[in-house]
């Protein structure tokens, strides 16, 4: 089986129905987030690269048809119309690293409707999850106020792939490193790490543990000092580091207790030992809220290591994301369900300096100084450009952060900007609504019989 089977069952049944009915005209689906989670003033677009990799390799093979048939308890021959289905469509998307707001399309897929339907689940999974994590991680960077932030999340993320993505997305938003070796090597970001409490406990004393670790590693060294008594651990670490004289860059790590108070005490002890260049690393249940409090308190912490709460976006672990049909066979369509109304037609989003984003139709001219966010990234089922590096995504993010109003960047009680609809989009929505009311809702049972 291929990744074509990584889908919800109803995608298969709908795609098969389209094929049986001869419905293969182009359809456009828009992927967007309806509303931002609480305490989010913006989102960071992410997951596009995974989505494009999937689409470029998407093909329904014989084994996939067998899997569909097994799930549906039907003979494989009844699903043979799906065999050989490939993605041949176009994708317009917001590049990774750009800031997006509620209601703005992160990507739009235009393809024969069976293809566009079959890929829905995978695209929602990748874009929703990675946008969630990137949006959490960047808040840690903002809270840290230029202090380095590193990723320690792998051991508790929801799966190995999620851990890899958390490390990559951390690097994208400005993290200084990750403990995840595979991600560090694959993405070209610094690998970072210290030692566990078990390492200290395996030796007779903290000093024996620190000296053994130093013999195995050329440094810089980071000693974990809170296995027993934190202040005594700092004193021991200071004595060993002074004896070793490994040069700048070494550190002590605080992993529990009142990190702010302990950091002040550790700084005093290190300075008294003649080690003002030894840094203090803090870890242990940190997220942007805890980092923000520590920074505001003036705690002398040099590096923040964030893990579980960021790797799973603990306070907002999902997005209210949707993948909705907005056009079929050239006909704009929309959903009218209460609280879930969608806007019809293919779209573009224009960003303007110091003004609200404009959600417009895809062929509209930009407003004054407006910059389009969605770019064509795939045509004919193939990428239109090469894979961008993380540096380019980070550069885009920094530019967009400068555009955001300060209240949207706040860690607590942020106020999210709202995009506005263009006049043409609003008029089209009213026109489509009237058509639905006249042609569908006015005749719910269809035309009367003879």
Secondary structure, 3 states (H helix, E strand, C coil): CCHHHCCCHHHHHHHHHHHHCCCCCEEEEEEEECCCCCCCCCEECCCHHHHHHHHHCCECCHHHHHHHHHHHCCCHHHHHHHCCCECCCEEEEECCCCEECCCCEEEEEEEEHHHHHHCHHHHHHHHHHHHHHHHHHHHHHHHHCCCEEEECCHHHCCCHHHHHHHHHHHHHHCCCEECCHHHHHHHCCCECCCCCHHHHHCCCCHHHHHHHHHHHCCCCCEEECCCCCHHHHHHHHHHHHHHHCCCCCCEEEECCCCHHHHHHHHHHHHHHCCCCCCEEEECCCCCHHHHHHHHHHCCCCCEEEECHHHHCCCCCCCCCEEEEEEEECCEECCCCCCCCCCCCCCEEEEECCCCCCEEEECCCCCCCCCEECEEEEEECCEECCCCCCHHHHHHHHHHHHHHCCHHHHCCCCCCCCCCEECHHHHHHHHHHHHHHHHHCHHHCCCCCCC
